[in-house]
Amino acid sequence: MKLTEEQKSIIELVVQGKTNAQIAEEMGYCERNVKKKLHKIYKTFKVENRAALITTYLSMKFAEYI
């Protein structure tokens, strides 16, 4: 699965437990843009929420090292 560096950065911040507001502040976006970007990421991963995104992402990341 191809992800942009921006998408990877957002996902890593989600994995760290950051809120949309914290991600927006850290990346220099408004919170609405973070929500839009996360929605696109959810569609890419075929998930509906943060918990599913984290689980799927970490599983894929772990599989890369096996």
PyMOL commands that set and color helices and strands:
alter all, ss='L'
color gray80, all
select helices_A, chain A and resi 5-15+20-27+31-45+50-64
alter helices_A, ss='H'
color red, helices_A
deselect
rebuild
show_as cartoon
